[in-house]
Amino acid sequence: MVFGLFRRKAPPGAAPLYDGLMRAARQPAFYAELGVADSVEGRLEMLMLHVGLVVHRLSAEAAGRETARGLTELFIDDMQRSLREIGYDDSGLKRRLKKLAGAFYGRMEATAAALAGDRPDALADTLARNVYGGKADPQHAARLAEHVHSFADSLAGTPAAELAAGNLPSPPLFAAAEETP
């Protein structure tokens, strides 16, 4: 497509950052220990959750906004590629991408609001509704909320320039799991 020639390139750190987020979202503990559905939908929810946390973090500073935009574009491009592989043609693809982008931004805003709120169980409720489709074991949702809080805190402590360079802090849930034999 000719218009793709004029599209801005994603910032250099966006691709390694996206790859790191994909690895973080695919950690077996989410599916084996926290009850996230090990399905296309469950894996998409975890990817949207992690990408959304980083986009929200980077968007908070002028230095990170370009990387946040690039990361969002990589996510949408990856979803478009995946939908094409599944077999959607151009007519169905636009509608599905629009729905997916709306879901991504809605979940990102809901997660950010729950993290910033003063209600202790707000994040677990948000995750139960979005990640688990309303059918969450309360203990699983609470443990996932702990992970999200810890990961968001790690992101907040990481300079935007370091994130923009593709350096993602280790998700705390798995750092602790790796220390255990």
N, C-alpha and C positions, 0 to 999 in steps of 0.2 A: 504494500500500500504506500503510495507517495507521501501521505501525510505523516507516516511513521518516520520519514527522513528528517522532519523538522522537530520531532519530539526531543525534549531535553533529555540528556543522559542522567541516570541516577548518580548521586554522589558516590565516589569510590568506596566508601565504607558501607554503603547500604547493602550490597550483595553479600559480603561476609557476615554482616549483622543479621540479615535475613536467614542465611544458612544456619547461623548459630541459634536463632529463634526457632527454626524448624527442628533442629536437634533437641532443643529444650522442650518443645511441645510434644515430641515423640518419646519422651522418657517412659520406659515401661511401667514405672511406679504409678503414673497417672491411671493407667488402665488396669493394672493388676492389683494395686493396693487402694486406690481412691475411687474405684468404681466408675470411672469415665468410660463411656461406651467405646470399645475398640472397633470402631467403624469409621467410615468416611466422615460421617457427621461429627462423631466424637473427636476425631483428630482435627477436623476443621475448627471446632469450638476451641480446642486447646491452642491451635495456631493463632486464631483471632484474639484469644485472651493475651497471649504473650506479645504478639505484634502490637496490639492495642496498648499494652502497658508501656512499651518502648516508645511508640509514637506519641503517646500522651506526655511522657517524660521529656522527650526531645522538643516537643512543641512548646514547652514551658519557657524555653530560652531561645533567644534570637539565633544563637550559634548552632542550635540543633534543628531549626525548622526546615532547612533544606534537606537534611538527612531524613527527617520525619516524612517529608513529601516523597522523597525517593523510596523510602521503605514502604510507604503506602502504595506507591505505583508498582513496586516489585510484587507486593502481595496481590494486588488486583490483576496484574499481568499473569502471575502464576495461577490464579483462579481461572482466568480466561483460558489459559493453555489447558488446564485440567478439564474444564467443561468441554472444550473442543475434543479432547481425547476421549471423553465419555460419549461424545457423539452429537452434541448440540450444534445446530447450524446457526447461521447469523441471526435469524429471526428470534429463535428461542434464547440465544446467547445474551443478547442485549438485556432482555427482561430478567434473566437469571442473575446477570452481573449487577444490575441495578438493585435487585433484591439483596444480593450478597453484600454489596457495598453499604446499603442501609443497615443491614444486620451488624456489620463490622462497626460502623460508627455508633450505632445505638448501644451495642455491648461495651464499646470503649467508654462512652459517656456514662453508662450505668455503673461500670466498674470504678471509674474515677470518682464518681459521686459517692459510691459506697465506701471507698477508701478514705475520702475526705470527710465523710459524715461522722456524727458522734454516736450513732447507734452501733453497738458492738457486733450484732448479728446481721447487719445490713449486707455485708460482703458475702457471707455464707448464703443469705437469701437470694442475692443477685446471681451467684454462681449456681445455686440449685435450680433457679429458673432458666438460666441461659445454657450452662454447660451440661446440666443433667436433664434438661427438658421438663423440669418440675417433678421429677421422680427420683430425687436424691435421698440417699441414706444421710441423715443429719450429721453423722460423724464424718462421712466422706466429704461433705460440703464444708464442714468446719476445718478439716485438715487441709483441703484445697485452699480455703480462705487464709489459713496460716501461711501456706506457701506463697500465695499472691501478695500478702502483706510483706513478707520477708523479701520477696523478689522486688517489689516496688521500693522498699527501703534501700535495697542494694543499688537499684537503678538511680535513686535520688542521690546516693552517695558517690555515684560515678560521674565524672565530668562529661558534659555533652560532647566535648572534643574527643574524648576517649571512646564514647559510644559511636560517634561519627566515624572513627577510624576502624570500627568493626569489633571493638573489644567489649564483649558482653560479660557482665559478672556471672559467676556460676550461680545457677538457681540453688538457694539454700537447702531446699528439701533434699536434693540429690547430693549435695556436698556432704551432708550428715550421713546419708545412706551409704556413700562410698567409703566412709571411715569405718563403718560397721562390717565385721567379717562375714 
